[in-house]
Structures are given as C-alpha cells and as structure tokens.
C-alpha cells in the first residue's frame, strides 16, 4: 500500500512539473522585442549605433523592432566625441518600454579601433537585461 501511494505521488509530482515547464519556457522567451535609439555625434558614434542594431538583429534571443512603441526594451545610446580624436564617450540606457521604467545604465569610453567590441558589449548587456526581465515575469 505504501509503495502504491508513493508511486501515485511521484506520478502526480511529475505531471505537475510537466505542466510548469512549458510555462517557465514561455516566460523566458516572452521578452524578445528590442528597439535601439541612437543619438550620434559623428561617424564613429553612428557606427556604434549601427553595430548595436545589427547585433540585436542577428541575435537568436532578441528580435529587433524599428519602433520603440512596439518593443519591450529600448536601448538608448547617446554619444559624444572625447577630447582626444581617438575615442568616443557613450551612454547606454536600458528602459522597459511598456512600463517606462529605467532598468540599467552604463557610461563608457570607447577607442575608435574598438567600436565593434564596444557594440558587442552593449548587445551582450541588452541580452542580459532581456533575460533578467524574462525571469521576473
């Protein structure tokens, strides 16, 4: 009798877990839509914004949206040239579009030779923010 009730309990727990797994997966994949708004100061800053946009387009976990109103996350990038011509200063801000709430921000200097690496860092941070929001649903 004890073995039979233990088996029934194990089946019930397994069935309950099977019901929860698709929901957990759906929650994690629910946050995907990302928009990029890049305010640029010069060609190197434009390149940074374009590389971030392209990185999000190529991502398998994120989907690029042209309009911020359709996105769940908006990445705002503001740039300005640094005093030396070899670098730019950028500010990246991640905003929950639908809740109009600041999620995270970052201020950094990027050498002109490293703009692709800086863009990759912004894209990676965007994916981290996306994953964090997906886990909080």
Biotite code that builds the C-alpha atoms (Angstrom):
import biotite.structure as struc

atoms = struc.array([
    struc.Atom([0.000, 0.000, 0.000], chain_id="A", res_id=1, res_name="UNK", atom_name="CA", element="C"),
    struc.Atom([2.816, 2.413, 0.850], chain_id="A", res_id=2, res_name="UNK", atom_name="CA", element="C"),
    struc.Atom([4.624, 1.630, -2.418], chain_id="A", res_id=3, res_name="UNK", atom_name="CA", element="C"),
    struc.Atom([1.447, 2.248, -4.395], chain_id="A", res_id=4, res_name="UNK", atom_name="CA", element="C"),
    struc.Atom([0.765, 5.632, -2.760], chain_id="A", res_id=5, res_name="UNK", atom_name="CA", element="C"),
    struc.Atom([4.404, 6.656, -3.235], chain_id="A", res_id=6, res_name="UNK", atom_name="CA", element="C"),
    struc.Atom([4.141, 5.782, -6.924], chain_id="A", res_id=7, res_name="UNK", atom_name="CA", element="C"),
    struc.Atom([0.902, 7.750, -7.250], chain_id="A", res_id=8, res_name="UNK", atom_name="CA", element="C"),
    struc.Atom([2.545, 10.735, -5.523], chain_id="A", res_id=9, res_name="UNK", atom_name="CA", element="C"),
    struc.Atom([5.568, 10.510, -7.847], chain_id="A", res_id=10, res_name="UNK", atom_name="CA", element="C"),
    struc.Atom([3.305, 10.466, -10.908], chain_id="A", res_id=11, res_name="UNK", atom_name="CA", element="C"),
    struc.Atom([1.357, 13.452, -9.568], chain_id="A", res_id=12, res_name="UNK", atom_name="CA", element="C"),
    struc.Atom([4.554, 15.431, -8.925], chain_id="A", res_id=13, res_name="UNK", atom_name="CA", element="C"),
    struc.Atom([5.918, 14.562, -12.372], chain_id="A", res_id=14, res_name="UNK", atom_name="CA", element="C"),
    struc.Atom([2.655, 15.653, -14.011], chain_id="A", res_id=15, res_name="UNK", atom_name="CA", element="C"),
    struc.Atom([2.674, 18.919, -12.066], chain_id="A", res_id=16, res_name="UNK", atom_name="CA", element="C"),
    struc.Atom([6.287, 19.616, -13.089], chain_id="A", res_id=17, res_name="UNK", atom_name="CA", element="C"),
    struc.Atom([5.464, 18.867, -16.720], chain_id="A", res_id=18, res_name="UNK", atom_name="CA", element="C"),
    struc.Atom([2.725, 21.481, -16.565], chain_id="A", res_id=19, res_name="UNK", atom_name="CA", element="C"),
    struc.Atom([5.106, 24.072, -15.117], chain_id="A", res_id=20, res_name="UNK", atom_name="CA", element="C"),
    struc.Atom([7.964, 23.595, -17.580], chain_id="A", res_id=21, res_name="UNK", atom_name="CA", element="C"),
    struc.Atom([6.192, 24.962, -20.660], chain_id="A", res_id=22, res_name="UNK", atom_name="CA", element="C"),
    struc.Atom([5.090, 27.997, -18.639], chain_id="A", res_id=23, res_name="UNK", atom_name="CA", element="C"),
    struc.Atom([8.622, 28.665, -17.459], chain_id="A", res_id=24, res_name="UNK", atom_name="CA", element="C"),
    struc.Atom([9.907, 28.360, -21.017], chain_id="A", res_id=25, res_name="UNK", atom_name="CA", element="C"),
    struc.Atom([7.170, 30.665, -22.300], chain_id="A", res_id=26, res_name="UNK", atom_name="CA", element="C"),
    struc.Atom([8.042, 33.251, -19.653], chain_id="A", res_id=27, res_name="UNK", atom_name="CA", element="C"),
    struc.Atom([11.713, 33.247, -20.576], chain_id="A", res_id=28, res_name="UNK", atom_name="CA", element="C"),
    struc.Atom([11.027, 33.655, -24.266], chain_id="A", res_id=29, res_name="UNK", atom_name="CA", element="C"),
    struc.Atom([8.326, 36.286, -23.683], chain_id="A", res_id=30, res_name="UNK", atom_name="CA", element="C"),
    struc.Atom([10.771, 39.228, -23.560], chain_id="A", res_id=31, res_name="UNK", atom_name="CA", element="C"),
    struc.Atom([12.380, 39.454, -27.001], chain_id="A", res_id=32, res_name="UNK", atom_name="CA", element="C"),
    struc.Atom([11.474, 42.709, -28.721], chain_id="A", res_id=33, res_name="UNK", atom_name="CA", element="C"),
    struc.Atom([14.215, 45.334, -28.541], chain_id="A", res_id=34, res_name="UNK", atom_name="CA", element="C"),
    struc.Atom([14.433, 48.792, -30.109], chain_id="A", res_id=35, res_name="UNK", atom_name="CA", element="C"),
    struc.Atom([17.570, 50.901, -30.429], chain_id="A", res_id=36, res_name="UNK", atom_name="CA", element="C"),
    struc.Atom([17.545, 54.683, -30.362], chain_id="A", res_id=37, res_name="UNK", atom_name="CA", element="C"),
    struc.Atom([20.994, 56.062, -31.134], chain_id="A", res_id=38, res_name="UNK", atom_name="CA", element="C"),
    struc.Atom([21.721, 59.760, -30.899], chain_id="A", res_id=39, res_name="UNK", atom_name="CA", element="C"),
    struc.Atom([25.058, 60.142, -32.575], chain_id="A", res_id=40, res_name="UNK", atom_name="CA", element="C"),
    struc.Atom([27.736, 62.791, -32.620], chain_id="A", res_id=41, res_name="UNK", atom_name="CA", element="C"),
    struc.Atom([29.866, 61.975, -35.642], chain_id="A", res_id=42, res_name="UNK", atom_name="CA", element="C"),
    struc.Atom([30.584, 58.996, -37.872], chain_id="A", res_id=43, res_name="UNK", atom_name="CA", element="C"),
    struc.Atom([32.141, 56.780, -35.196], chain_id="A", res_id=44, res_name="UNK", atom_name="CA", element="C"),
    struc.Atom([29.112, 57.245, -32.970], chain_id="A", res_id=45, res_name="UNK", atom_name="CA", element="C"),
    struc.Atom([26.828, 56.409, -35.900], chain_id="A", res_id=46, res_name="UNK", atom_name="CA", element="C"),
    struc.Atom([28.875, 53.270, -36.433], chain_id="A", res_id=47, res_name="UNK", atom_name="CA", element="C"),
    struc.Atom([28.396, 52.265, -32.775], chain_id="A", res_id=48, res_name="UNK", atom_name="CA", element="C"),
    struc.Atom([24.611, 52.649, -33.057], chain_id="A", res_id=49, res_name="UNK", atom_name="CA", element="C"),
    struc.Atom([24.521, 50.722, -36.341], chain_id="A", res_id=50, res_name="UNK", atom_name="CA", element="C"),
    struc.Atom([26.625, 47.870, -34.924], chain_id="A", res_id=51, res_name="UNK", atom_name="CA", element="C"),
    struc.Atom([24.406, 47.568, -31.834], chain_id="A", res_id=52, res_name="UNK", atom_name="CA", element="C"),
    struc.Atom([21.311, 47.472, -34.053], chain_id="A", res_id=53, res_name="UNK", atom_name="CA", element="C"),
    struc.Atom([22.891, 44.834, -36.300], chain_id="A", res_id=54, res_name="UNK", atom_name="CA", element="C"),
    struc.Atom([23.967, 42.748, -33.281], chain_id="A", res_id=55, res_name="UNK", atom_name="CA", element="C"),
    struc.Atom([20.405, 42.680, -31.975], chain_id="A", res_id=56, res_name="UNK", atom_name="CA", element="C"),
    struc.Atom([19.081, 41.784, -35.435], chain_id="A", res_id=57, res_name="UNK", atom_name="CA", element="C"),
    struc.Atom([21.485, 38.821, -35.620], chain_id="A", res_id=58, res_name="UNK", atom_name="CA", element="C"),
    struc.Atom([20.691, 37.611, -32.104], chain_id="A", res_id=59, res_name="UNK", atom_name="CA", element="C"),
    struc.Atom([18.729, 34.407, -31.706], chain_id="A", res_id=60, res_name="UNK", atom_name="CA", element="C"),
    struc.Atom([17.314, 35.502, -28.339], chain_id="A", res_id=61, res_name="UNK", atom_name="CA", element="C"),
    struc.Atom([16.240, 39.028, -29.314], chain_id="A", res_id=62, res_name="UNK", atom_name="CA", element="C"),
    struc.Atom([14.087, 40.470, -32.083], chain_id="A", res_id=63, res_name="UNK", atom_name="CA", element="C"),
    struc.Atom([14.823, 43.970, -33.386], chain_id="A", res_id=64, res_name="UNK", atom_name="CA", element="C"),
    struc.Atom([11.914, 46.418, -33.551], chain_id="A", res_id=65, res_name="UNK", atom_name="CA", element="C"),
    struc.Atom([12.096, 49.631, -35.594], chain_id="A", res_id=66, res_name="UNK", atom_name="CA", element="C"),
    struc.Atom([9.621, 51.465, -33.398], chain_id="A", res_id=67, res_name="UNK", atom_name="CA", element="C"),
    struc.Atom([10.230, 51.789, -29.674], chain_id="A", res_id=68, res_name="UNK", atom_name="CA", element="C"),
    struc.Atom([6.463, 51.628, -29.101], chain_id="A", res_id=69, res_name="UNK", atom_name="CA", element="C"),
    struc.Atom([6.428, 48.004, -30.315], chain_id="A", res_id=70, res_name="UNK", atom_name="CA", element="C"),
    struc.Atom([9.446, 46.939, -28.240], chain_id="A", res_id=71, res_name="UNK", atom_name="CA", element="C"),
    struc.Atom([9.575, 45.583, -24.716], chain_id="A", res_id=72, res_name="UNK", atom_name="CA", element="C"),
    struc.Atom([13.051, 47.028, -24.120], chain_id="A", res_id=73, res_name="UNK", atom_name="CA", element="C"),
    struc.Atom([14.521, 50.167, -25.607], chain_id="A", res_id=74, res_name="UNK", atom_name="CA", element="C"),
    struc.Atom([18.275, 50.732, -25.666], chain_id="A", res_id=75, res_name="UNK", atom_name="CA", element="C"),
    struc.Atom([19.071, 54.432, -25.842], chain_id="A", res_id=76, res_name="UNK", atom_name="CA", element="C"),
    struc.Atom([22.614, 55.279, -26.881], chain_id="A", res_id=77, res_name="UNK", atom_name="CA", element="C"),
    struc.Atom([23.872, 58.842, -26.630], chain_id="A", res_id=78, res_name="UNK", atom_name="CA", element="C"),
    struc.Atom([27.390, 59.610, -27.776], chain_id="A", res_id=79, res_name="UNK", atom_name="CA", element="C"),
    struc.Atom([29.831, 62.466, -27.954], chain_id="A", res_id=80, res_name="UNK", atom_name="CA", element="C"),
    struc.Atom([33.387, 62.786, -29.137], chain_id="A", res_id=81, res_name="UNK", atom_name="CA", element="C"),
    struc.Atom([36.007, 62.723, -26.429], chain_id="A", res_id=82, res_name="UNK", atom_name="CA", element="C"),
    struc.Atom([38.657, 65.419, -26.253], chain_id="A", res_id=83, res_name="UNK", atom_name="CA", element="C"),
    struc.Atom([41.159, 63.200, -27.980], chain_id="A", res_id=84, res_name="UNK", atom_name="CA", element="C"),
    struc.Atom([40.108, 62.251, -31.510], chain_id="A", res_id=85, res_name="UNK", atom_name="CA", element="C"),
    struc.Atom([40.796, 58.586, -30.841], chain_id="A", res_id=86, res_name="UNK", atom_name="CA", element="C"),
    struc.Atom([37.757, 57.838, -28.704], chain_id="A", res_id=87, res_name="UNK", atom_name="CA", element="C"),
    struc.Atom([34.083, 58.491, -28.109], chain_id="A", res_id=88, res_name="UNK", atom_name="CA", element="C"),
    struc.Atom([32.084, 58.605, -24.903], chain_id="A", res_id=89, res_name="UNK", atom_name="CA", element="C"),
    struc.Atom([28.758, 56.796, -24.897], chain_id="A", res_id=90, res_name="UNK", atom_name="CA", element="C"),
    struc.Atom([25.908, 56.369, -22.519], chain_id="A", res_id=91, res_name="UNK", atom_name="CA", element="C"),
    struc.Atom([23.705, 53.297, -22.902], chain_id="A", res_id=92, res_name="UNK", atom_name="CA", element="C"),
    struc.Atom([20.399, 53.215, -21.071], chain_id="A", res_id=93, res_name="UNK", atom_name="CA", element="C"),
    struc.Atom([18.018, 50.250, -20.968], chain_id="A", res_id=94, res_name="UNK", atom_name="CA", element="C"),
    struc.Atom([14.365, 51.129, -20.469], chain_id="A", res_id=95, res_name="UNK", atom_name="CA", element="C"),
    struc.Atom([11.339, 48.881, -20.061], chain_id="A", res_id=96, res_name="UNK", atom_name="CA", element="C"),
    struc.Atom([9.265, 50.426, -22.820], chain_id="A", res_id=97, res_name="UNK", atom_name="CA", element="C"),
    struc.Atom([5.833, 49.360, -21.668], chain_id="A", res_id=98, res_name="UNK", atom_name="CA", element="C"),
    struc.Atom([6.426, 50.312, -18.040], chain_id="A", res_id=99, res_name="UNK", atom_name="CA", element="C"),
    struc.Atom([8.532, 53.382, -18.920], chain_id="A", res_id=100, res_name="UNK", atom_name="CA", element="C"),
    struc.Atom([10.992, 52.371, -16.227], chain_id="A", res_id=101, res_name="UNK", atom_name="CA", element="C"),
    struc.Atom([14.775, 52.595, -16.156], chain_id="A", res_id=102, res_name="UNK", atom_name="CA", element="C"),
    struc.Atom([16.330, 49.147, -15.946], chain_id="A", res_id=103, res_name="UNK", atom_name="CA", element="C"),
    struc.Atom([20.061, 49.854, -16.154], chain_id="A", res_id=104, res_name="UNK", atom_name="CA", element="C"),
    struc.Atom([22.594, 52.331, -17.489], chain_id="A", res_id=105, res_name="UNK", atom_name="CA", element="C"),
    struc.Atom([26.234, 52.421, -18.452], chain_id="A", res_id=106, res_name="UNK", atom_name="CA", element="C"),
    struc.Atom([28.689, 55.214, -19.260], chain_id="A", res_id=107, res_name="UNK", atom_name="CA", element="C"),
    struc.Atom([31.889, 54.295, -21.061], chain_id="A", res_id=108, res_name="UNK", atom_name="CA", element="C"),
    struc.Atom([34.681, 55.500, -23.287], chain_id="A", res_id=109, res_name="UNK", atom_name="CA", element="C"),
    struc.Atom([35.434, 53.562, -26.431], chain_id="A", res_id=110, res_name="UNK", atom_name="CA", element="C"),
    struc.Atom([38.555, 53.822, -28.581], chain_id="A", res_id=111, res_name="UNK", atom_name="CA", element="C"),
    struc.Atom([37.745, 54.239, -32.257], chain_id="A", res_id=112, res_name="UNK", atom_name="CA", element="C"),
    struc.Atom([39.606, 50.990, -33.025], chain_id="A", res_id=113, res_name="UNK", atom_name="CA", element="C"),
    struc.Atom([37.404, 49.099, -30.556], chain_id="A", res_id=114, res_name="UNK", atom_name="CA", element="C"),
    struc.Atom([33.933, 50.286, -31.607], chain_id="A", res_id=115, res_name="UNK", atom_name="CA", element="C"),
    struc.Atom([32.896, 46.794, -32.722], chain_id="A", res_id=116, res_name="UNK", atom_name="CA", element="C"),
    struc.Atom([33.915, 45.380, -29.322], chain_id="A", res_id=117, res_name="UNK", atom_name="CA", element="C"),
    struc.Atom([32.022, 48.178, -27.525], chain_id="A", res_id=118, res_name="UNK", atom_name="CA", element="C"),
    struc.Atom([28.926, 47.443, -29.619], chain_id="A", res_id=119, res_name="UNK", atom_name="CA", element="C"),
    struc.Atom([29.239, 43.740, -28.773], chain_id="A", res_id=120, res_name="UNK", atom_name="CA", element="C"),
    struc.Atom([29.369, 44.660, -25.072], chain_id="A", res_id=121, res_name="UNK", atom_name="CA", element="C"),
    struc.Atom([26.165, 46.732, -25.385], chain_id="A", res_id=122, res_name="UNK", atom_name="CA", element="C"),
    struc.Atom([24.423, 43.873, -27.236], chain_id="A", res_id=123, res_name="UNK", atom_name="CA", element="C"),
    struc.Atom([25.554, 41.356, -24.581], chain_id="A", res_id=124, res_name="UNK", atom_name="CA", element="C"),
    struc.Atom([24.308, 43.648, -21.786], chain_id="A", res_id=125, res_name="UNK", atom_name="CA", element="C"),
    struc.Atom([20.997, 44.014, -23.644], chain_id="A", res_id=126, res_name="UNK", atom_name="CA", element="C"),
    struc.Atom([20.620, 40.244, -23.729], chain_id="A", res_id=127, res_name="UNK", atom_name="CA", element="C"),
    struc.Atom([21.413, 40.057, -20.008], chain_id="A", res_id=128, res_name="UNK", atom_name="CA", element="C"),
    struc.Atom([18.739, 42.692, -19.298], chain_id="A", res_id=129, res_name="UNK", atom_name="CA", element="C"),
    struc.Atom([16.276, 40.810, -21.522], chain_id="A", res_id=130, res_name="UNK", atom_name="CA", element="C"),
    struc.Atom([16.953, 37.524, -19.717], chain_id="A", res_id=131, res_name="UNK", atom_name="CA", element="C"),
    struc.Atom([16.588, 39.226, -16.334], chain_id="A", res_id=132, res_name="UNK", atom_name="CA", element="C"),
    struc.Atom([13.194, 40.662, -17.290], chain_id="A", res_id=133, res_name="UNK", atom_name="CA", element="C"),
    struc.Atom([12.055, 37.316, -18.668], chain_id="A", res_id=134, res_name="UNK", atom_name="CA", element="C"),
    struc.Atom([12.870, 35.685, -15.340], chain_id="A", res_id=135, res_name="UNK", atom_name="CA", element="C"),
    struc.Atom([10.848, 38.245, -13.342], chain_id="A", res_id=136, res_name="UNK", atom_name="CA", element="C"),
    struc.Atom([7.503, 37.643, -15.094], chain_id="A", res_id=137, res_name="UNK", atom_name="CA", element="C"),
])
